[in-house]
């Protein structure tokens, strides 16, 4: 649908009216979990991307929406703000869109990836954009003319990219590999770590920090030597941010908490506890201590990372625990890692994933009203206790290639049986 400039201005004005609240209150505007956050260098602007397929350009001076960016056909997984104030969005539709603030449509669309794009990074000199994709590749794009080159070598989904201060590129993937690419020749130094990797960040001194599905952060020198390890929490870390001075690391776990870590001492300083919902994205402001988090409830919150206190957030009235009625049920305890994305009843508001109501006996990717990955629509899997158990025994990436589901496995056969029994009891119609 083509929108006129007048319509675009009216839409932006309406979003601003609805989003304005008291100083530094929660910013609400997205209709789904917030997957990505990017803050401008001066701390005045924010770009957020959501599973609802939109991105929102915010003013952090007024905590209000300036513009809603709608182009992608699927969730917006990654965003970036360039030094020249252009905006970049990338999505599960495998497209990258470059925007000028105020314009209703992208200036340029970059295509080439064959699967969801999940991370972006701009080079220190602003000339290149790196993108990480579940097609197992990294692409380097020229921001002047849109040409690209492909960096291949990862054997599973690539989940994170970051540039080092000297212009090298770092990528991390489910295949346990951290690759440090020398540019322009594209030759990598490969570091193999103990767990699948979800995110990466680089400190001003060049130290690399990775986040893994085992809840741990691992530090690697620019030369590829493992230099430290910190346990952020018991659940997979799905997002990572570092303060501008490199002193603090924020690690968001799928369980809904954010660990604040002192990078130099390798110590956990505190854990931020929000309203009980998963946190999918984190970003520091340039003041080096204010943290923004993007939640599954579609809200952006501010925190003082040094004290652990929310800034203007209203945490009273948190949503009730959806599993409270199953207290003491081992299967419900195992399912708690899944409640981030899935409901057990059609009566609940849909989350990032499809409802599990009536799961057993249903063909994969057949639930009406949910946008499934194209790859899943060609599979012949029928959901049963056995197929669900297999999914978590070998992992979604191996059992259902092309899925948008975060990678997680359940190693214990007893835990898998408890989960499938629980689902059988509570999801039957």
Buried (B, 14 or more C-beta within 10 A) or exposed (E): EEEEEEEBEEBBEEBBEEBBBEEBBBBBBBEBBBBBBBBBEEBBBBBBBBBBBBBBBBBBEBBBBBBBBBBBEBBBBBBBBBEEEBBBBBBBBBBBBBBEBEEBBBEBEBEBBEBBBBBBBBBEEEEBBBBBBBBBBBBBBEBEEBEBBEBEBBEBBBBBBBBBEEBBBBBBBBBBBBBBBEBEEBEBBEBEBEBBBBBBBBBEEBBBBBBBBBBBBBBBBBEBEBEBBBEBBEBBBBBBBBBBBBBBBBBBBBBBBBBBBEBEEBEBBBBBEBBBBBBBBBBBBBEBBBBBBBBBBBBBBBBBBBEBEBBBBBEEEEEEEBBEEBEEBBBBBBBBBBBBBBBBEBEEEBBBBBBBBBBBEBEBBEBEEEBBBEBBEEBEBEBBBEBBBBBBBEBBBBBBBBBBBBBBBBEEEEBBBBBBBBBBEBBEE
